[in-house]
Amino acid sequence: MFIEDSSSIQYRQLTTAAGTIFSVPEFILRVDEAHFCGWQLRYGEWTDFADRPGPDGASLALQMAVEEMLERVEYRGK
């Protein structure tokens, strides 16, 4: 099975509503709305990753989204 190199994924710099700057992969979007704050993985099935409690909550949620994205890219290819 051929597995695409995850280094082919494009990253962009994103600033959250709270002013925190993240490097975010192309398949992940930030959602800051009244009913949900977190990251949305849009590769295959769309999946939400809500910010976790605490000061590093957005970072932890993004880490979970990136891990899931990499698993999907490895499984499906890019």
C-alpha positions, 0 to 999 in steps of 0.5 A: 500500500502506498502511503503519501508523505504527510509533508505534502500537507500545506500549513497556514498561520491562523490567529484565533479570536483570543489572539493566539497564533497557530500553524494549521493544516489545510484540512482543519478550520477554526470555528469560534461561535456562540455554541462551539469553539474549536477545530473542525477536520474536513477530510473524509467525515467532518469532525469537530474537536472542541477546545479543552478546558484551561489555557492550552485548550485550543492547542490540545484540541488542535493537536487531537485534530491533527493526529486524526487528520494524519491517520486519515491521510495515511489510510486514504492518501492525500 
